[in-house]
Amino acid sequence: MSNNKHIDESLMLKTGSILHGTYRIDGYLSSGGFGNTYVVTHLNLNRKRALKEFFMKDVSERENDQSSVRVSNTGKLQEFNEQRGKFKKEAQRLCDLNNPHIVRVYDLFDENNTSYYVMDYIDGENLKDRLKREGKPMDEATVINILRQLLDALQEVHRQGL
């Protein structure tokens, strides 16, 4: 599932882990500076979703239980808490957006000394990989189609005052 070839598995939630009594980790998708993203299954509804975990690169690490998060440098605790608040605000803002070109957020919760939000899982290829695979620029009609979707999403973001 992951395109990231150089991941430190000790920093990731284990496949099969259950969060919030509802979401089973099925695999790792990607990481950024402020989070890890996984594909999960909602156990009661049997729906595939994406779950984003607040996990600050070079600041967060796993406890021995391989689930709980701790701040590796106590001098970064205030920054961790501030960024975690922003992470939760991001989820709340996404939840307020209603557009077919913006992922929906379904849940936000705290567990394992960090925060998580659950959103649509969109299976497919990202733009970077598509361009690399095709080895040539996209044709004009394809670009116009993508731009229309992006601009439609952007209009919703502006409508919400974001």
N, CA and C atoms as an extended XYZ file, in Angstrom:
486
Properties=species:S:1:pos:R:3:atomname:S:1:resname:S:1:resid:I:1 pbc="F F F"
N         0.800       -1.195        0.000 N   MET     1
C         0.000        0.000        0.000 CA  MET     1
C         0.843        1.260        0.000 C   MET     1
N         1.991        1.187        0.613 N   SER     2
C         2.808        2.383        0.761 CA  SER     2
C         3.733        2.583       -0.423 C   SER     2
N         3.895        3.850       -0.808 N   ASN     3
C         4.866        4.202       -1.827 CA  ASN     3
C         6.168        4.651       -1.206 C   ASN     3
N         6.190        4.788        0.110 N   ASN     4
C         7.352        5.283        0.824 CA  ASN     4
C         8.285        4.114        1.094 C   ASN     4
N         9.436        4.087        0.447 N   LYS     5
C        10.350        2.957        0.544 CA  LYS     5
C        11.205        2.988        1.802 C   LYS     5
N        11.315        4.136        2.456 N   HIS     6
C        12.213        4.274        3.596 CA  HIS     6
C        11.442        4.664        4.854 C   HIS     6
N        10.587        3.765        5.323 N   ILE     7
C         9.826        4.066        6.527 CA  ILE     7
C        10.418        3.310        7.705 C   ILE     7
N        10.351        3.926        8.863 N   ASP     8
C        10.778        3.296       10.097 CA  ASP     8
C         9.543        2.661       10.716 C   ASP     8
N         9.420        1.346       10.579 N   GLU     9
C         8.208        0.656       11.028 CA  GLU     9
C         7.973        0.778       12.525 C   GLU     9
N         9.021        1.077       13.294 N   SER    10
C         8.841        1.243       14.742 CA  SER    10
C         8.029        2.498       15.054 C   SER    10
N         7.890        3.394       14.083 N   LEU    11
C         7.119        4.624       14.266 CA  LEU    11
C         5.668        4.478       13.805 C   LEU    11
N         5.327        3.353       13.202 N   MET    12
C         4.008        3.147       12.634 CA  MET    12
C         3.140        2.284       13.542 C   MET    12
N         1.838        2.504       13.472 N   LEU    13
C         0.904        1.600       14.133 CA  LEU    13
C         0.955        0.250       13.442 C   LEU    13
N         0.797       -0.790       14.195 N   LYS    14
C         0.877       -2.142       13.650 CA  LYS    14
C        -0.415       -2.525       12.926 C   LYS    14
N        -0.260       -3.210       11.808 N   THR    15
C        -1.404       -3.750       11.083 CA  THR    15
C        -2.192       -4.651       12.030 C   THR    15
N        -3.506       -4.498       12.006 N   GLY    16
C        -4.376       -5.270       12.879 CA  GLY    16
C        -4.748       -4.547       14.159 C   GLY    16
N        -4.039       -3.467       14.481 N   SER    17
C        -4.375       -2.686       15.675 CA  SER    17
C        -5.791       -2.134       15.549 C   SER    17
N        -6.479       -2.027       16.675 N   ILE    18
C        -7.837       -1.476       16.706 CA  ILE    18
C        -7.787       -0.127       17.420 C   ILE    18
N        -8.353        0.879       16.794 N   LEU    19
C        -8.436        2.215       17.386 CA  LEU    19
C        -9.892        2.576       17.629 C   LEU    19
N       -10.122        3.243       18.746 N   HIS    20
C       -11.447        3.770       19.084 CA  HIS    20
C       -12.493        2.649       19.147 C   HIS    20
N       -12.030        1.401       19.277 N   GLY    21
C       -12.923        0.248       19.298 CA  GLY    21
C       -13.648        0.025       17.997 C   GLY    21
N       -13.240        0.743       16.938 N   THR    22
C       -14.024        0.768       15.704 CA  THR    22
C       -13.200        0.570       14.442 C   THR    22
N       -11.957        1.041       14.442 N   TYR    23
C       -11.164        1.072       13.210 CA  TYR    23
C        -9.973        0.126       13.301 C   TYR    23
N        -9.897       -0.809       12.350 N   ARG    24
C        -8.768       -1.744       12.274 CA  ARG    24
C        -7.748       -1.220       11.263 C   ARG    24
N        -6.497       -1.142       11.676 N   ILE    25
C        -5.422       -0.717       10.779 CA  ILE    25
C        -5.168       -1.839        9.774 C   ILE    25
N        -5.353       -1.533        8.494 N   ASP    26
C        -5.117       -2.517        7.439 CA  ASP    26
C        -3.779       -2.309        6.747 C   ASP    26
N        -3.239       -1.097        6.831 N   GLY    27
C        -1.947       -0.855        6.200 CA  GLY    27
C        -1.555        0.604        6.288 C   GLY    27
N        -0.300        0.837        6.057 N   TYR    28
C         0.292        2.166        6.076 CA  TYR    28
C         0.199        2.769        4.682 C   TYR    28
N        -0.152        4.060        4.591 N   LEU    29
C        -0.226        4.741        3.302 CA  LEU    29
C         0.930        5.709        3.098 C   LEU    29
N         1.116        6.649        4.040 N   SER    30
C         2.156        7.662        3.852 CA  SER    30
C         2.393        8.422        5.151 C   SER    30
N         3.436        9.243        5.124 N   SER    31
C         3.756       10.108        6.262 CA  SER    31
C         4.153       11.473        5.753 C   SER    31
N         3.924       12.447        6.613 N   GLY    32
C         4.379       13.810        6.353 CA  GLY    32
C         4.985       14.337        7.637 C   GLY    32
N         5.238       15.618        7.688 N   GLY    33
C         5.864       16.207        8.857 CA  GLY    33
C         5.011       16.153       10.111 C   GLY    33
N         3.677       16.050        9.943 N   PHE    34
C         2.786       16.100       11.100 CA  PHE    34
C         1.868       14.898       11.209 C   PHE    34
N         2.107       13.865       10.439 N   GLY    35
C         1.217       12.734       10.599 CA  GLY    35
C         1.538       11.534        9.751 C   GLY    35
N         0.962       10.432       10.184 N   ASN    36
C         0.994        9.175        9.445 CA  ASN    36
C        -0.431        8.895        8.978 C   ASN    36
N        -0.549        8.351        7.788 N   THR    37
C        -1.865        8.025        7.261 CA  THR    37
C        -1.923        6.536        6.966 C   THR    37
N        -3.042        5.932        7.349 N   TYR    38
C        -3.249        4.494        7.215 CA  TYR    38
C        -4.567        4.234        6.493 C   TYR    38
N        -4.680        3.067        5.892 N   VAL    39
C        -5.977        2.600        5.415 CA  VAL    39
C        -6.533        1.726        6.534 C   VAL    39
N        -7.814        1.957        6.861 N   VAL    40
C        -8.463        1.241        7.958 CA  VAL    40
C        -9.807        0.698        7.482 C   VAL    40
N       -10.329       -0.222        8.262 N   THR    41
C       -11.689       -0.707        8.036 CA  THR    41
C       -12.527       -0.343        9.247 C   THR    41
N       -13.677        0.299        8.987 N   HIS    42
C       -14.662        0.553       10.044 CA  HIS    42
C       -15.322       -0.794       10.305 C   HIS    42
N       -15.109       -1.351       11.485 N   LEU    43
C       -15.526       -2.722       11.758 CA  LEU    43
C       -17.028       -2.914       11.734 C   LEU    43
N       -17.797       -1.959       12.243 N   ASN    44
C       -19.253       -2.124       12.298 CA  ASN    44
C       -19.917       -1.951       10.939 C   ASN    44
N       -19.355       -1.087       10.110 N   LEU    45
C       -19.963       -0.797        8.810 CA  LEU    45
C       -19.252       -1.481        7.648 C   LEU    45
N       -18.119       -2.120        7.924 N   ASN    46
C       -17.311       -2.776        6.900 CA  ASN    46
C       -16.998       -1.817        5.740 C   ASN    46
N       -16.542       -0.615        6.104 N   ARG    47
C       -16.185        0.415        5.123 CA  ARG    47
C       -14.704        0.720        5.221 C   ARG    47
N       -14.078        0.835        4.079 N   LYS    48
C       -12.670        1.222        4.030 CA  LYS    48
C       -12.588        2.733        4.143 C   LYS    48
N       -11.701        3.207        5.006 N   ARG    49
C       -11.476        4.629        5.232 CA  ARG    49
C        -9.976        4.883        5.335 C   ARG    49
N        -9.626        6.158        5.335 N   ALA    50
C        -8.253        6.566        5.633 CA  ALA    50
C        -8.259        7.172        7.025 C   ALA    50
N        -7.207        6.928        7.778 N   LEU    51
C        -7.081        7.464        9.120 CA  LEU    51
C        -5.760        8.212        9.213 C   LEU    51
N        -5.832        9.451        9.645 N   LYS    52
C        -4.631       10.261        9.804 CA  LYS    52
C        -4.335       10.382       11.293 C   LYS    52
N        -3.100       10.102       11.636 N   GLU    53
C        -2.632       10.148       13.018 CA  GLU    53
C        -1.711       11.348       13.200 C   GLU    53
N        -1.939       12.133       14.248 N   PHE    54
C        -1.020       13.213       14.552 CA  PHE    54
C         0.251       12.604       15.125 C   PHE    54
N         1.348       12.775       14.410 N   PHE    55
C         2.638       12.187       14.775 CA  PHE    55
C         3.712       13.064       14.165 C   PHE    55
N         4.309       13.916       14.983 N   MET    56
C         5.288       14.892       14.480 CA  MET    56
C         6.635       14.231       14.208 C   MET    56
N         7.087       14.373       12.978 N   LYS    57
C         8.396       13.849       12.588 CA  LYS    57
C         9.479       14.481       13.457 C   LYS    57
N        10.394       13.666       13.925 N   ASP    58
C        11.537       14.080       14.752 CA  ASP    58
C        11.133       14.604       16.129 C   ASP    58
N         9.864       14.461       16.512 N   VAL    59
C         9.406       14.881       17.835 CA  VAL    59
C         8.673       13.728       18.528 C   VAL    59
N         7.884       12.971       17.773 N   SER    60
C         7.088       11.877       18.323 CA  SER    60
C         7.827       10.554       18.193 C   SER    60
N         7.527        9.674       19.140 N   GLU    61
C         8.002        8.293       19.047 CA  GLU    61
C         6.975        7.400       19.724 C   GLU    61
N         7.092        6.101       19.522 N   ARG    62
C         6.155        5.131       20.109 CA  ARG    62
C         6.659        4.672       21.471 C   ARG    62
N         5.696        4.443       22.349 N   GLU    63
C         5.999        3.787       23.629 CA  GLU    63
C         6.255        2.304       23.346 C   GLU    63
N         6.613        1.567       24.361 N   ASN    64
C         6.895        0.141       24.195 CA  ASN    64
C         5.682       -0.665       23.766 C   ASN    64
N         4.468       -0.140       24.023 N   ASP    65
C         3.253       -0.855       23.601 CA  ASP    65
C         3.020       -0.770       22.094 C   ASP    65
N         3.861       -0.015       21.392 N   GLN    66
C         3.831        0.171       19.934 CA  GLN    66
C         2.571        0.868       19.437 C   GLN    66
N         1.821        1.483       20.358 N   SER    67
C         0.634        2.248       19.976 CA  SER    67
C         0.705        3.669       20.507 C   SER    67
N         0.957        3.797       21.801 N   SER    68
C         0.966        5.111       22.437 CA  SER    68
C         2.107        5.979       21.921 C   SER    68
N         1.838        7.270       21.871 N   VAL    69
C         2.801        8.252       21.361 CA  VAL    69
C         3.361        9.048       22.529 C   VAL    69
N         4.631        9.368       22.458 N   ARG    70
C         5.250       10.250       23.441 CA  ARG    70
C         6.132       11.245       22.699 C   ARG    70
N         6.389       12.350       23.361 N   VAL    71
C         7.282       13.368       22.817 CA  VAL    71
C         8.693       12.983       23.227 C   VAL    71
N         9.562       12.808       22.240 N   SER    72
C        10.916       12.326       22.511 CA  SER    72
C        11.789       13.375       23.184 C   SER    72
N        11.468       14.646       22.982 N   ASN    73
C        12.233       15.742       23.567 CA  ASN    73
C        11.248       16.611       24.339 C   ASN    73
N        11.330       16.585       25.678 N   THR    74
C        10.351       17.313       26.500 CA  THR    74
C        10.350       18.815       26.214 C   THR    74
N        11.443       19.337       25.658 N   GLY    75
C        11.478       20.746       25.273 CA  GLY    75
C        10.545       21.052       24.109 C   GLY    75
N        10.072       20.028       23.443 N   LYS    76
C         9.157       20.188       22.308 CA  LYS    76
C         7.701       19.919       22.687 C   LYS    76
N         7.431       19.692       23.976 N   LEU    77
C         6.079       19.341       24.409 CA  LEU    77
C         5.071       20.442       24.094 C   LEU    77
N         5.419       21.692       24.344 N   GLN    78
C         4.493       22.790       24.049 CA  GLN    78
C         4.205       22.862       22.552 C   GLN    78
N         5.242       22.732       21.726 N   GLU    79
C         5.050       22.744       20.272 CA  GLU    79
C         4.166       21.580       19.839 C   GLU    79
N         4.392       20.399       20.409 N   PHE    80
C         3.585       19.223       20.102 CA  PHE    80
C         2.112       19.514       20.396 C   PHE    80
N         1.829       20.059       21.563 N   ASN    81
C         0.440       20.337       21.947 CA  ASN    81
C        -0.196       21.413       21.069 C   ASN    81
N         0.564       22.440       20.700 N   GLU    82
C         0.044       23.484       19.812 CA  GLU    82
C        -0.274       22.911       18.431 C   GLU    82
N         0.631       22.117       17.897 N   GLN    83
C         0.427       21.532       16.567 CA  GLN    83
C        -0.711       20.511       16.589 C   GLN    83
N        -0.838       19.816       17.693 N   ARG    84
C        -1.955       18.863       17.825 CA  ARG    84
C        -3.285       19.609       17.789 C   ARG    84
N        -3.346       20.763       18.430 N   GLY    85
C        -4.555       21.586       18.362 CA  GLY    85
C        -4.863       22.008       16.935 C   GLY    85
N        -3.832       22.367       16.176 N   LYS    86
C        -4.019       22.749       14.762 CA  LYS    86
C        -4.487       21.554       13.934 C   LYS    86
N        -3.947       20.379       14.229 N   PHE    87
C        -4.342       19.145       13.548 CA  PHE    87
C        -5.842       18.900       13.738 C   PHE    87
N        -6.308       19.053       14.977 N   LYS    88
C        -7.721       18.839       15.269 CA  LYS    88
C        -8.595       19.903       14.602 C   LYS    88
N        -8.105       21.127       14.564 N   LYS    89
C        -8.825       22.212       13.884 CA  LYS    89
C        -8.943       21.908       12.387 C   LYS    89
N        -7.867       21.360       11.806 N   GLU    90
C        -7.888       20.963       10.385 CA  GLU    90
C        -9.004       19.959       10.132 C   GLU    90
N        -9.122       18.965       10.994 N   ALA    91
C       -10.171       17.951       10.834 CA  ALA    91
C       -11.547       18.582       10.939 C   ALA    91
N       -11.719       19.489       11.894 N   GLN    92
C       -13.014       20.145       12.066 CA  GLN    92
C       -13.365       20.991       10.849 C   GLN    92
N       -12.391       21.686       10.300 N   ARG    93
C       -12.642       22.497        9.097 CA  ARG    93
C       -12.983       21.612        7.906 C   ARG    93
N       -12.255       20.522        7.724 N   LEU    94
C       -12.561       19.608        6.622 CA  LEU    94
C       -13.968       19.025        6.768 C   LEU    94
N       -14.362       18.768        7.992 N   CYS    95
C       -15.687       18.203        8.241 CA  CYS    95
C       -16.795       19.160        7.796 C   CYS    95
N       -16.528       20.455        7.872 N   ASP    96
C       -17.517       21.456        7.482 CA  ASP    96
C       -17.617       21.648        5.969 C   ASP    96
N       -16.636       21.144        5.232 N   LEU    97
C       -16.644       21.305        3.772 CA  LEU    97
C       -17.519       20.228        3.141 C   LEU    97
N       -18.312       20.632        2.172 N   ASN    98
C       -19.202       19.687        1.500 CA  ASN    98
C       -19.035       19.855        0.000 C   ASN    98
N       -18.153       19.037       -0.564 N   ASN    99
C       -17.856       19.131       -1.985 CA  ASN    99
C       -17.362       17.771       -2.463 C   ASN    99
N       -17.812       17.315       -3.629 N   PRO   100
C       -17.393       15.988       -4.096 CA  PRO   100
C       -15.895       15.888       -4.400 C   PRO   100
N       -15.198       17.018       -4.447 N   HIS   101
C       -13.769       17.002       -4.757 CA  HIS   101
C       -12.895       17.223       -3.527 C   HIS   101
N       -13.508       17.165       -2.354 N   ILE   102
C       -12.786       17.301       -1.091 CA  ILE   102
C       -13.143       16.096       -0.228 C   ILE   102
N       -12.136       15.439        0.335 N   VAL   103
C       -12.414       14.270        1.170 CA  VAL   103
C       -13.275       14.670        2.362 C   VAL   103
N       -14.183       13.786        2.725 N   ARG   104
C       -15.046       14.000        3.882 CA  ARG   104
C       -14.359       13.458        5.127 C   ARG   104
N       -14.520       14.159        6.227 N   VAL   105
C       -14.042       13.690        7.524 CA  VAL   105
C       -15.247       13.145        8.281 C   VAL   105
N       -15.090       11.933        8.839 N   TYR   106
C       -16.192       11.252        9.510 CA  TYR   106
C       -16.039       11.171       11.018 C   TYR   106
N       -14.822       11.247       11.509 N   ASP   107
C       -14.610       11.059       12.933 CA  ASP   107
C       -13.320       11.753       13.353 C   ASP   107
N       -13.282       12.190       14.590 N   LEU   108
C       -12.118       12.811       15.204 CA  LEU   108
C       -12.088       12.333       16.645 C   LEU   108
N       -10.945       11.786       17.077 N   PHE   109
C       -10.862       11.291       18.449 CA  PHE   109
C        -9.422       11.317       18.940 C   PHE   109
N        -9.304       11.268       20.277 N   ASP   110
C        -8.007       11.200       20.943 CA  ASP   110
C        -7.827        9.795       21.510 C   ASP   110
N        -6.639        9.276       21.320 N   GLU   111
C        -6.290        7.961       21.850 CA  GLU   111
C        -4.773        7.841       21.765 C   GLU   111
N        -4.190        7.006       22.593 N   ASN   112
C        -2.742        6.747       22.537 CA  ASN   112
C        -1.900        8.009       22.723 C   ASN   112
N        -2.409        8.970       23.489 N   ASN   113
C        -1.712       10.238       23.754 CA  ASN   113
C        -1.537       11.098       22.498 C   ASN   113
N        -2.412       10.906       21.508 N   THR   114
C        -2.381       11.712       20.297 CA  THR   114
C        -3.799       11.838       19.743 C   THR   114
N        -3.927       12.348       18.542 N   SER   115
C        -5.243       12.548       17.923 CA  SER   115
C        -5.287       11.883       16.557 C   SER   115
N        -6.500       11.556       16.141 N   TYR   116
C        -6.729       10.893       14.865 CA  TYR   116
C        -7.965       11.486       14.210 C   TYR   116
N        -7.973       11.492       12.884 N   TYR   117
C        -9.242       11.714       12.203 CA  TYR   117
C        -9.389       10.744       11.058 C   TYR   117
N       -10.659       10.424       10.791 N   VAL   118
C       -11.020        9.411        9.803 CA  VAL   118
C       -11.685       10.116        8.634 C   VAL   118
N       -11.266        9.758        7.426 N   MET   119
C       -11.770       10.426        6.229 CA  MET   119
C       -11.969        9.416        5.105 C   MET   119
N       -12.484        9.909        3.990 N   ASP   120
C       -12.633        9.069        2.812 CA  ASP   120
C       -11.298        8.450        2.438 C   ASP   120
N       -11.346        7.212        2.001 N   TYR   121
C       -10.182        6.564        1.400 CA  TYR   121
C       -10.416        6.563       -0.100 C   TYR   121
N        -9.516        7.168       -0.819 N   ILE   122
C        -9.645        7.227       -2.274 CA  ILE   122
C        -8.529        6.388       -2.868 C   ILE   122
N        -8.908        5.271       -3.413 N   ASP   123
C        -7.944        4.350       -3.993 CA  ASP   123
C        -7.544        4.858       -5.371 C   ASP   123
N        -6.291        4.818       -5.659 N   GLY   124
C        -5.864        5.236       -6.981 CA  GLY   124
C        -4.444        5.759       -6.973 C   GLY   124
N        -4.088        6.298       -8.080 N   GLU   125
C        -2.728        6.763       -8.334 CA  GLU   125
C        -2.654        8.277       -8.123 C   GLU   125
N        -1.584        8.735       -7.482 N   ASN   126
C        -1.445       10.184       -7.328 CA  ASN   126
C        -0.878       10.780       -8.619 C   ASN   126
N        -0.979       12.094       -8.724 N   LEU   127
C        -0.587       12.798       -9.944 CA  LEU   127
C         0.891       12.589      -10.268 C   LEU   127
N         1.742       12.665       -9.273 N   LYS   128
C         3.186       12.487       -9.488 CA  LYS   128
C         3.491       11.121      -10.102 C   LYS   128
N         2.886       10.074       -9.554 N   ASP   129
C         3.118        8.726      -10.071 CA  ASP   129
C         2.543        8.558      -11.473 C   ASP   129
N         1.393        9.178      -11.716 N   ARG   130
C         0.788        9.077      -13.045 CA  ARG   130
C         1.684        9.717      -14.106 C   ARG   130
N         2.183       10.921      -13.801 N   LEU   131
C         3.057       11.605      -14.759 CA  LEU   131
C         4.326       10.806      -15.009 C   LEU   131
N         4.865       10.226      -13.965 N   LYS   132
C         6.078        9.414      -14.109 CA  LYS   132
C         5.794        8.168      -14.953 C   LYS   132
N         4.665        7.516      -14.691 N   ARG   133
C         4.300        6.307      -15.431 CA  ARG   133
C         4.079        6.608      -16.913 C   ARG   133
N         3.379        7.698      -17.195 N   GLU   134
C         3.068        8.023      -18.584 CA  GLU   134
C         4.264        8.613      -19.320 C   GLU   134
N         5.163        9.253      -18.581 N   GLY   135
C         6.383        9.777      -19.195 CA  GLY   135
C         6.177       10.928      -20.161 C   GLY   135
N         5.030       11.575      -20.096 N   LYS   136
C         4.753       12.720      -20.964 CA  LYS   136
C         3.717       13.605      -20.290 C   LYS   136
N         3.625       14.858      -20.697 N   PRO   137
C         2.612       15.750      -20.118 CA  PRO   137
C         1.194       15.271      -20.444 C   PRO   137
N         0.259       15.677      -19.613 N   MET   138
C        -1.148       15.348      -19.867 CA  MET   138
C        -1.670       16.179      -21.031 C   MET   138
N        -2.671       15.623      -21.704 N   ASP   139
C        -3.283       16.382      -22.791 CA  ASP   139
C        -4.162       17.489      -22.204 C   ASP   139
N        -4.472       18.465      -23.035 N   GLU   140
C        -5.203       19.657      -22.592 CA  GLU   140
C        -6.562       19.323      -21.974 C   GLU   140
N        -7.300       18.404      -22.566 N   ALA   141
C        -8.635       18.056      -22.054 CA  ALA   141
C        -8.547       17.476      -20.638 C   ALA   141
N        -7.549       16.662      -20.387 N   THR   142
C        -7.369       16.074      -19.055 CA  THR   142
C        -7.023       17.157      -18.037 C   THR   142
N        -6.121       18.054      -18.402 N   VAL   143
C        -5.724       19.144      -17.504 CA  VAL   143
C        -6.931       20.027      -17.193 C   VAL   143
N        -7.724       20.358      -18.199 N   ILE   144
C        -8.907       21.191      -17.978 CA  ILE   144
C        -9.895       20.494      -17.044 C   ILE   144
N       -10.075       19.206      -17.201 N   ASN   145
C       -10.968       18.445      -16.332 CA  ASN   145
C       -10.480       18.483      -14.871 C   ASN   145
N        -9.198       18.278      -14.672 N   ILE   146
C        -8.625       18.321      -13.315 CA  ILE   146
C        -8.745       19.724      -12.737 C   ILE   146
N        -8.443       20.736      -13.532 N   LEU   147
C        -8.534       22.122      -13.059 CA  LEU   147
C        -9.952       22.486      -12.646 C   LEU   147
N       -10.943       22.038      -13.399 N   ARG   148
C       -12.338       22.314      -13.032 CA  ARG   148
C       -12.663       21.743      -11.656 C   ARG   148
N       -12.189       20.532      -11.401 N   GLN   149
C       -12.437       19.907      -10.101 CA  GLN   149
C       -11.712       20.655       -8.988 C   GLN   149
N       -10.474       21.030       -9.229 N   LEU   150
C        -9.701       21.785       -8.234 CA  LEU   150
C       -10.348       23.134       -7.933 C   LEU   150
N       -10.767       23.833       -8.985 N   LEU   151
C       -11.382       25.145       -8.792 CA  LEU   151
C       -12.731       25.034       -8.079 C   LEU   151
N       -13.470       23.968       -8.351 N   ASP   152
C       -14.724       23.733       -7.653 CA  ASP   152
C       -14.468       23.521       -6.158 C   ASP   152
N       -13.451       22.736       -5.837 N   ALA   153
C       -13.085       22.513       -4.435 CA  ALA   153
C       -12.612       23.811       -3.783 C   ALA   153
N       -11.798       24.565       -4.495 N   LEU   154
C       -11.297       25.831       -3.964 CA  LEU   154
C       -12.434       26.810       -3.689 C   LEU   154
N       -13.427       26.826       -4.556 N   GLN   155
C       -14.589       27.705       -4.352 CA  GLN   155
C       -15.299       27.343       -3.039 C   GLN   155
N       -15.418       26.065       -2.729 N   GLU   156
C       -16.036       25.636       -1.467 CA  GLU   156
C       -15.198       26.076       -0.268 C   GLU   156
N       -13.889       25.959       -0.385 N   VAL   157
C       -12.990       26.397        0.686 CA  VAL   157
C       -13.168       27.887        0.944 C   VAL   157
N       -13.215       28.676       -0.112 N   HIS   158
C       -13.412       30.132        0.032 CA  HIS   158
C       -14.800       30.453        0.579 C   HIS   158
N       -15.793       29.700        0.173 N   ARG   159
C       -17.160       29.904        0.672 CA  ARG   159
C       -17.210       29.732        2.188 C   ARG   159
N       -16.388       28.832        2.707 N   GLN   160
C       -16.327       28.595        4.146 CA  GLN   160
C       -15.426       29.597        4.875 C   GLN   160
N       -14.821       30.499        4.109 N   GLY   161
C       -13.975       31.520        4.715 CA  GLY   161
C       -12.600       31.021        5.108 C   GLY   161
N       -12.154       29.977        4.469 N   LEU   162
C       -10.835       29.403        4.785 CA  LEU   162
C        -9.801       29.834        3.768 C   LEU   162
